């Protein structure tokens, strides 16, 4: 189903591991790579990972301060699409 209907996959580490019934994050990442054009996965304190088949981009988390957090108005079209 993913291969035929999903181009870009967004999720967190636990969702990805659950999707593939895999305990190892990197094994689950290898399983998703051939199925989608891009997968973007958040990993909490470990940062995030973006893959597009052959390339893996790892991003370390950045420490933020409360002064940098501002509300962003969003335009949403329930249940799926939101644009900030």
The first five atom37 places (N, CA, C, CB, O) and aatype in JSON, in Angstrom:
{
  "aatype": [20, 20, 20, 20, 20, 20, 20, 20, 20, 20, 20, 20, 20, 20, 20, 20, 20, 20, 20, 20, 20, 20, 20, 20, 20, 20, 20, 20, 20, 20, 20, 20, 20, 20, 20, 20, 20, 20, 20, 20, 20, 20, 20, 20, 20, 20, 20, 20, 20, 20, 20, 20, 20, 20, 20, 20, 20, 20, 20, 20, 20, 20, 20, 20, 20, 20, 20, 20, 20, 20, 20, 20, 20, 20, 20, 20, 20, 20, 20, 20, 20, 20, 20, 20],
  "atom_mask": [
    [1, 1, 1, 1, 1],
    [1, 1, 1, 1, 1],
    [1, 1, 1, 1, 1],
    [1, 1, 1, 1, 1],
    [1, 1, 1, 1, 1],
    [1, 1, 1, 1, 1],
    [1, 1, 1, 1, 1],
    [1, 1, 1, 1, 1],
    [1, 1, 1, 1, 1],
    [1, 1, 1, 1, 1],
    [1, 1, 1, 1, 1],
    [1, 1, 1, 1, 1],
    [1, 1, 1, 1, 1],
    [1, 1, 1, 1, 1],
    [1, 1, 1, 1, 1],
    [1, 1, 1, 1, 1],
    [1, 1, 1, 1, 1],
    [1, 1, 1, 1, 1],
    [1, 1, 1, 1, 1],
    [1, 1, 1, 1, 1],
    [1, 1, 1, 1, 1],
    [1, 1, 1, 1, 1],
    [1, 1, 1, 1, 1],
    [1, 1, 1, 1, 1],
    [1, 1, 1, 1, 1],
    [1, 1, 1, 1, 1],
    [1, 1, 1, 1, 1],
    [1, 1, 1, 1, 1],
    [1, 1, 1, 1, 1],
    [1, 1, 1, 1, 1],
    [1, 1, 1, 1, 1],
    [1, 1, 1, 1, 1],
    [1, 1, 1, 1, 1],
    [1, 1, 1, 1, 1],
    [1, 1, 1, 1, 1],
    [1, 1, 1, 1, 1],
    [1, 1, 1, 1, 1],
    [1, 1, 1, 1, 1],
    [1, 1, 1, 1, 1],
    [1, 1, 1, 1, 1],
    [1, 1, 1, 1, 1],
    [1, 1, 1, 1, 1],
    [1, 1, 1, 1, 1],
    [1, 1, 1, 1, 1],
    [1, 1, 1, 1, 1],
    [1, 1, 1, 1, 1],
    [1, 1, 1, 1, 1],
    [1, 1, 1, 1, 1],
    [1, 1, 1, 1, 1],
    [1, 1, 1, 1, 1],
    [1, 1, 1, 1, 1],
    [1, 1, 1, 1, 1],
    [1, 1, 1, 1, 1],
    [1, 1, 1, 1, 1],
    [1, 1, 1, 1, 1],
    [1, 1, 1, 1, 1],
    [1, 1, 1, 1, 1],
    [1, 1, 1, 1, 1],
    [1, 1, 1, 1, 1],
    [1, 1, 1, 1, 1],
    [1, 1, 1, 1, 1],
    [1, 1, 1, 1, 1],
    [1, 1, 1, 1, 1],
    [1, 1, 1, 1, 1],
    [1, 1, 1, 1, 1],
    [1, 1, 1, 1, 1],
    [1, 1, 1, 1, 1],
    [1, 1, 1, 1, 1],
    [1, 1, 1, 1, 1],
    [1, 1, 1, 1, 1],
    [1, 1, 1, 1, 1],
    [1, 1, 1, 1, 1],
    [1, 1, 1, 1, 1],
    [1, 1, 1, 1, 1],
    [1, 1, 1, 1, 1],
    [1, 1, 1, 1, 1],
    [1, 1, 1, 1, 1],
    [1, 1, 1, 1, 1],
    [1, 1, 1, 1, 1],
    [1, 1, 1, 1, 1],
    [1, 1, 1, 1, 1],
    [1, 1, 1, 1, 1],
    [1, 1, 1, 1, 1],
    [1, 1, 1, 1, 1]
  ],
  "atom_positions": [
    [[0.82, -1.18, 0.0], [0.0, 0.0, 0.0], [0.87, 1.26, 0.0], [-0.93, -0.01, 1.2], [0.58, 2.21, -0.74]],
    [[1.93, 1.3, 0.81], [2.79, 2.48, 0.88], [3.42, 2.75, -0.48], [3.88, 2.29, 1.95], [3.42, 3.89, -0.94]],
    [[3.95, 1.74, -1.11], [4.66, 1.92, -2.37], [3.78, 2.53, -3.46], [5.2, 0.59, -2.85], [4.27, 3.33, -4.26]],
    [[2.51, 2.18, -3.49], [1.61, 2.65, -4.54], [0.91, 3.96, -4.22], [0.59, 1.61, -4.81], [0.38, 4.61, -5.12]],
    [[0.88, 4.37, -2.94], [0.07, 5.52, -2.57], [0.79, 6.61, -1.79], [-1.06, 5.06, -1.77], [0.18, 7.65, -1.5]],
    [[2.05, 6.42, -1.44], [2.75, 7.41, -0.61], [4.03, 7.84, -1.31], [3.07, 6.83, 0.78], [4.85, 7.01, -1.71]],
    [[4.21, 9.16, -1.46], [5.45, 9.7, -2.01], [6.36, 10.21, -0.91], [5.15, 10.83, -3.0], [7.57, 9.96, -0.92]],
    [[5.77, 10.93, 0.05], [6.53, 11.51, 1.16], [5.92, 11.0, 2.46], [6.52, 13.07, 1.11], [4.72, 11.16, 2.7]],
    [[6.76, 10.4, 3.29], [6.3, 9.84, 4.56], [6.86, 10.67, 5.7], [6.72, 8.35, 4.7], [8.08, 10.87, 5.79]],
    [[6.0, 11.16, 6.58], [6.4, 11.88, 7.79], [5.98, 11.05, 8.99], [5.77, 13.3, 7.84], [4.89, 10.48, 9.0]],
    [[6.84, 10.97, 9.99], [6.48, 10.26, 11.21], [7.58, 10.36, 12.23], [6.18, 8.82, 10.92], [8.62, 10.98, 12.0]],
    [[7.35, 9.74, 13.36], [8.4, 9.69, 14.37], [9.0, 8.29, 14.42], [7.85, 10.1, 15.76], [8.53, 7.37, 13.76]],
    [[10.04, 8.15, 15.2], [10.79, 6.89, 15.27], [9.9, 5.71, 15.64], [11.93, 7.01, 16.28], [9.97, 4.65, 15.02]],
    [[9.06, 5.88, 16.65], [8.21, 4.79, 17.11], [7.18, 4.4, 16.04], [7.5, 5.17, 18.41], [6.89, 3.22, 15.86]],
    [[6.64, 5.39, 15.36], [5.67, 5.09, 14.29], [6.31, 4.3, 13.16], [5.06, 6.39, 13.74], [5.71, 3.37, 12.63]],
    [[7.53, 4.67, 12.8], [8.23, 3.96, 11.73], [8.51, 2.51, 12.13], [9.55, 4.67, 11.38], [8.3, 1.59, 11.34]],
    [[8.99, 2.31, 13.36], [9.28, 0.95, 13.82], [8.01, 0.11, 13.9], [9.96, 0.99, 15.2], [8.03, -1.08, 13.58]],
    [[6.9, 0.73, 14.31], [5.62, 0.02, 14.38], [5.11, -0.33, 12.99], [4.58, 0.86, 15.13], [4.6, -1.43, 12.76]],
    [[5.26, 0.6, 12.05], [4.8, 0.38, 10.69], [5.43, -0.86, 10.07], [5.12, 1.59, 9.83], [4.78, -1.59, 9.31]],
    [[6.7, -1.11, 10.39], [7.41, -2.26, 9.82], [7.61, -3.4, 10.82], [8.74, -1.82, 9.29], [8.36, -4.34, 10.54]],
    [[6.96, -3.32, 11.97], [7.1, -4.35, 13.01], [8.57, -4.66, 13.26], [6.34, -5.64, 12.6], [8.98, -5.82, 13.26]],
    [[9.34, -3.61, 13.47], [10.8, -3.73, 13.61], [11.24, -3.0, 14.88], [11.53, -3.16, 12.35], [10.84, -1.85, 15.1]],
    [[12.05, -3.64, 15.71], [12.55, -3.0, 16.92], [13.73, -2.08, 16.65], [12.95, -4.05, 17.94], [13.97, -1.14, 17.4]],
    [[14.46, -2.34, 15.59], [15.66, -1.57, 15.26], [15.3, -0.42, 14.32], [16.75, -2.47, 14.62], [14.79, -0.64, 13.23]],
    [[15.57, 0.81, 14.74], [15.22, 1.99, 13.95], [15.89, 1.97, 12.58], [15.61, 3.25, 14.69], [15.23, 2.24, 11.58]],
    [[17.18, 1.65, 12.53], [17.9, 1.7, 11.25], [17.45, 0.6, 10.29], [19.4, 1.56, 11.51], [17.5, 0.8, 9.07]],
    [[17.0, -0.53, 10.8], [16.44, -1.57, 9.93], [15.11, -1.09, 9.34], [16.24, -2.89, 10.71], [14.83, -1.3, 8.16]],
    [[14.29, -0.44, 10.18], [13.01, 0.1, 9.69], [13.26, 1.18, 8.64], [12.17, 0.66, 10.86], [12.53, 1.28, 7.66]],
    [[14.29, 2.0, 8.86], [14.64, 3.04, 7.9], [15.06, 2.43, 6.56], [15.76, 3.93, 8.45], [14.68, 2.93, 5.5]],
    [[15.82, 1.35, 6.62], [16.23, 0.67, 5.39], [15.03, 0.05, 4.66], [17.25, -0.42, 5.7], [15.03, -0.04, 3.43]],
    [[14.01, -0.37, 5.42], [12.82, -0.96, 4.81], [11.95, 0.1, 4.12], [12.0, -1.69, 5.87], [11.3, -0.2, 3.11]],
    [[11.93, 1.32, 4.64], [11.08, 2.35, 4.04], [11.73, 2.99, 2.82], [10.77, 3.42, 5.07], [11.03, 3.47, 1.94]],
    [[13.05, 3.01, 2.75], [13.75, 3.71, 1.67], [13.3, 3.33, 0.26], [15.22, 3.45, 1.79], [13.09, 4.22, -0.55]],
    [[13.15, 2.06, -0.07], [12.73, 1.74, -1.45], [11.24, 1.97, -1.72], [13.07, 0.31, -1.74], [10.8, 1.86, -2.87]],
    [[10.47, 2.28, -0.7], [9.03, 2.4, -0.87], [8.52, 3.81, -1.13], [8.36, 1.87, 0.34], [7.45, 3.99, -1.71]],
    [[9.29, 4.82, -0.7], [8.83, 6.21, -0.85], [9.94, 7.07, -1.45], [8.38, 6.79, 0.52], [11.12, 6.72, -1.4]],
    [[9.53, 8.21, -2.01], [10.52, 9.15, -2.54], [11.33, 9.77, -1.41], [9.83, 10.26, -3.36], [12.56, 9.86, -1.49]],
    [[10.64, 10.2, -0.35], [11.28, 10.84, 0.8], [10.61, 10.36, 2.08], [11.21, 12.4, 0.7], [9.39, 10.25, 2.14]],
    [[11.42, 10.09, 3.1], [10.9, 9.8, 4.44], [11.58, 10.76, 5.41], [11.14, 8.3, 4.86], [12.8, 10.86, 5.44]],
    [[10.78, 11.46, 6.2], [11.29, 12.38, 7.22], [10.82, 11.85, 8.57], [10.79, 13.85, 6.98], [9.62, 11.75, 8.83]],
    [[11.79, 11.53, 9.44], [11.47, 10.88, 10.71], [12.1, 11.65, 11.87], [11.96, 9.42, 10.71], [13.31, 11.9, 11.88]],
    [[11.27, 12.02, 12.83], [11.79, 12.69, 14.03], [12.18, 11.65, 15.06], [10.74, 13.68, 14.61], [11.6, 10.56, 15.13]],
    [[13.19, 12.01, 15.88], [13.7, 11.05, 16.87], [13.84, 11.67, 18.26], [15.04, 10.51, 16.42], [14.73, 11.28, 19.01]],
    [[12.98, 12.61, 18.6], [13.03, 13.3, 19.89], [14.39, 13.91, 20.15], [12.68, 12.33, 21.02], [14.87, 14.7, 19.33]],
    [[15.04, 13.56, 21.25], [16.33, 14.15, 21.62], [17.46, 13.72, 20.69], [16.68, 13.76, 23.04], [18.56, 14.28, 20.75]],
    [[17.21, 12.74, 19.83], [18.24, 12.28, 18.91], [18.22, 13.06, 17.6], [18.07, 10.79, 18.62], [19.05, 12.8, 16.72]],
    [[17.29, 14.0, 17.44], [17.23, 14.78, 16.22], [16.24, 14.21, 15.23], [18.58, 14.87, 15.59], [15.16, 13.76, 15.61]],
    [[16.62, 14.22, 13.95], [15.74, 13.71, 12.9], [16.56, 13.14, 11.75], [14.8, 14.8, 12.39], [17.76, 13.38, 11.65]],
    [[15.89, 12.39, 10.89], [16.53, 11.76, 9.74], [15.63, 11.95, 8.52], [16.8, 10.23, 10.0], [14.41, 11.79, 8.6]],
    [[16.26, 12.3, 7.4], [15.54, 12.38, 6.13], [16.26, 11.46, 5.16], [15.47, 13.86, 5.59], [17.48, 11.54, 5.02]],
    [[15.52, 10.59, 4.49], [16.12, 9.68, 3.5], [15.38, 9.81, 2.18], [16.09, 8.22, 4.01], [14.18, 10.09, 2.15]],
    [[16.1, 9.59, 1.09], [15.45, 9.59, -0.23], [16.0, 8.47, -1.09], [15.65, 10.95, -0.93], [16.43, 8.7, -2.23]],
    [[15.99, 7.28, -0.57], [16.48, 6.14, -1.33], [17.92, 5.81, -1.0], [16.34, 6.4, -2.81], [18.2, 4.84, -0.3]],
    [[18.85, 6.63, -1.51], [20.26, 6.35, -1.27], [20.89, 7.25, -0.22], [21.02, 6.47, -2.55], [21.87, 6.87, 0.42]],
    [[20.34, 8.44, -0.04], [20.97, 9.43, 0.82], [20.24, 9.52, 2.16], [20.99, 10.8, 0.14], [19.02, 9.58, 2.22]],
    [[21.03, 9.53, 3.25], [20.51, 9.71, 4.59], [21.04, 11.03, 5.13], [20.9, 8.51, 5.52], [22.25, 11.23, 5.14]],
    [[20.18, 11.91, 5.56], [20.6, 13.17, 6.16], [20.2, 13.13, 7.62], [19.96, 14.41, 5.43], [19.02, 13.04, 7.96]],
    [[21.2, 13.2, 8.49], [20.96, 13.17, 9.93], [21.04, 14.59, 10.46], [21.98, 12.25, 10.66], [21.96, 15.33, 10.1]],
    [[20.1, 14.98, 11.29], [20.08, 16.31, 11.86], [20.07, 16.2, 13.37], [18.87, 17.12, 11.36], [19.19, 15.56, 13.94]],
    [[21.03, 16.83, 14.02], [21.07, 16.83, 15.48], [20.02, 17.81, 16.0], [22.48, 17.19, 16.01], [19.7, 18.79, 15.33]],
    [[19.51, 17.54, 17.2], [18.51, 18.47, 17.75], [19.17, 19.81, 18.09], [17.84, 17.87, 19.0], [20.35, 19.86, 18.43]],
    [[18.39, 20.86, 18.0], [18.88, 22.18, 18.36], [18.16, 22.63, 19.61], [18.67, 23.19, 17.21], [16.94, 22.5, 19.73]],
    [[18.92, 23.17, 20.54], [18.33, 23.65, 21.78], [17.64, 24.97, 21.49], [19.41, 23.8, 22.89], [18.22, 25.87, 20.89]],
    [[16.4, 25.09, 21.93], [15.68, 26.34, 21.71], [15.38, 26.98, 23.05], [14.39, 26.1, 20.92], [15.38, 26.32, 24.09]],
    [[15.11, 28.26, 23.01], [14.72, 28.97, 24.21], [13.26, 29.36, 24.06], [15.62, 30.22, 24.45], [12.73, 29.42, 22.95]],
    [[12.63, 29.63, 25.18], [11.21, 29.99, 25.11], [11.01, 31.31, 24.37], [10.62, 30.1, 26.51], [9.94, 31.56, 23.82]],
    [[12.05, 32.16, 24.34], [11.9, 33.43, 23.64], [11.82, 33.24, 22.12], [13.05, 34.36, 23.99], [11.33, 34.11, 21.41]],
    [[12.32, 32.1, 21.63], [12.27, 31.86, 20.2], [10.98, 31.19, 19.75], [13.45, 31.02, 19.78], [10.75, 31.0, 18.55]],
    [[10.15, 30.83, 20.7], [8.9, 30.16, 20.37], [7.8, 31.21, 20.22], [8.53, 29.11, 21.45], [7.49, 31.93, 21.17]],
    [[7.24, 31.29, 19.03], [6.17, 32.25, 18.74], [5.0, 31.51, 18.14], [6.66, 33.38, 17.79], [5.19, 30.58, 17.36]],
    [[3.79, 31.93, 18.48], [2.64, 31.28, 17.83], [2.62, 31.59, 16.35], [1.32, 31.72, 18.48], [2.91, 32.72, 15.93]],
    [[2.28, 30.6, 15.56], [2.21, 30.77, 14.12], [0.77, 30.52, 13.69], [3.19, 29.81, 13.38], [0.22, 29.45, 13.94]],
    [[0.16, 31.51, 13.04], [-1.21, 31.27, 12.57], [-1.2, 30.19, 11.49], [-1.84, 32.57, 12.04], [-0.3, 30.15, 10.66]],
    [[-2.19, 29.35, 11.5], [-2.25, 28.27, 10.51], [-3.58, 28.3, 9.77], [-2.06, 26.9, 11.2], [-4.61, 28.67, 10.33]],
    [[-3.52, 27.93, 8.54], [-4.72, 27.76, 7.73], [-4.91, 26.26, 7.56], [-4.61, 28.51, 6.34], [-4.08, 25.6, 6.94]],
    [[-5.98, 25.72, 8.1], [-6.19, 24.28, 8.05], [-7.46, 23.93, 7.31], [-6.23, 23.7, 9.45], [-8.47, 24.64, 7.37]],
    [[-7.37, 22.81, 6.6], [-8.53, 22.25, 5.94], [-8.69, 20.83, 6.46], [-8.37, 22.28, 4.38], [-8.14, 19.89, 5.89]],
    [[-9.45, 20.68, 7.55], [-9.58, 19.38, 8.19], [-10.04, 18.32, 7.2], [-10.54, 19.45, 9.36], [-10.76, 18.65, 6.26]],
    [[-9.66, 17.08, 7.37], [-8.85, 16.59, 8.45], [-7.37, 16.49, 8.12], [-9.34, 15.27, 8.86], [-6.6, 16.09, 8.99]],
    [[-6.92, 16.81, 6.92], [-5.58, 16.45, 6.5], [-4.63, 17.62, 6.3], [-5.65, 15.7, 5.25], [-3.5, 17.54, 6.79]],
    [[-5.01, 18.67, 5.63], [-4.07, 19.67, 5.16], [-3.98, 20.88, 6.08], [-4.46, 20.12, 3.78], [-5.0, 21.48, 6.43]],
    [[-2.76, 21.26, 6.47], [-2.52, 22.48, 7.23], [-1.37, 23.24, 6.6], [-2.22, 22.16, 8.72], [-0.38, 22.65, 6.18]],
    [[-1.51, 24.53, 6.55], [-0.43, 25.38, 6.02], [-0.18, 26.49, 7.02], [-0.8, 25.98, 4.61], [-1.11, 27.17, 7.46]],
    [[1.09, 26.68, 7.39], [1.42, 27.74, 8.34], [1.91, 28.95, 7.59], [2.47, 27.28, 9.37], [2.24, 29.97, 8.2]]
  ]
}
